[in-house]
């Protein structure tokens, strides 16, 4: 992929969001960050996103609900859902049209890199 990958990062815990944003930016990604679904939808408006990384449990709605809304505008948008609860929280299994991967919390830079690479793979 040429140029910077634009990633929407949605996490309500500011310390986790800042740390993940720093890791992503150090790897050369452009990061748009938000702390809620409402803020994420506003920040994503008019943007061409390559990937969404979102917490599963957000203050106003779930990460899966956010993805459903974003995919109306960008069908097939790849995503990563983060959670400390385990991957069995995901309501729908990933499909070719809706690639959604899971990243357990806590995570390190290497596991974040790996899940991004897998999410963006053709």
N, C-alpha and C positions, 0 to 999 in steps of 0.2 A: 504494500500500500504506500503510495507516494504521499509525501507531506505528513503532517501530524494527524494522528488519530484523535478524533474528538469524542471524549467520553463524558457522559452525564453521570455524576457520582451523587447518589442520594443516601444520606445517612444522618439520622437525627442526633447522634452523639457527636458533639463537636470535636472531641479529641480523636476519635476514630476517623472522622471525616478529614480532619487536617492531616493526619498521618497518611491515610490512603492517598489523598491529593498530592502530598509531597512525593510519595513513592511513584505515583503515576507521572508526575511532571519530571522527576529525575530520569524516567525512562523515555522522555520525549513526547508524552501525550499532552494534548490540550484538554484541560479539565474544566467542566462547568459543574459547579457544586450547588447542592440544595439540601435543606434539612427536613423537607416535607414533600408530600405529593403535590400539593398546591404550588409551592415554590418551584418544584422541578418542572411542572407543566409550563409555568410562566417563563422559566429560564430556557426551556427547550423550544419555545415558540420561535419559528423561523430559522432554527438551527438545523444543520445537516449532521446528524449524529451517526457515529460508527458503532457505538456500544453504550449500553446503560449498565451501570453497576449500582444496585440498590439494596438497601437493607430490606428484609422481609417485613418487619414490623415497624411501621412509621406512625407518627402521632395522628394523622388524619385518615389514612387508608393503608392498604397493604401494598407492598412492592409489586405484587402480581396485578393489582388493579391499575397501578401506574403504568406497567408495561402494556396492558390492554389499551389504555388511552393513547399511549405513544405510538403503538403499532397501527392505530387508525390512520395516522399521518405518515408513518414510515413502516409499511408492512415488511415483515421479515427482519426487523431490527434485532440484532443479537443482544443478549442480556446475561448478566450474572446477578444472582440473588445471594446476598450474604445473610447468614444467621448463625446464632449459637445453638439453635434448637435441633438441627439435623435436616437432611434433605427430604425427609418424609413429610415436611410441612408443605411442600409444593403441591398445589392442587392438580395440576395437569402435567403429564410427562412431556419432555421436550419433543418437538416435532421438527421436521425439516423447515417448515414455514415459520416456526416460532422457536428458534434455538435459545433455550434458557439453561444456563449452567448454574451449579451451586458452589458457593465458596464458604466453607465453615469458618466461623470466628472462634478464636483469634486466628489471624493469618499473618504470614510474613511476606516479604517482597517477592521471594521466589515463587511461592504458591499463587500470589496475585499475578505475576508474569505468566505463569503456566495457564491459568484459567482464561486470561485475556487472549493468549495465543490460540487456545482451543476454541474460544468463542468467535474469533475472527477468521478461523481457518475456512477456506472455501469448501 
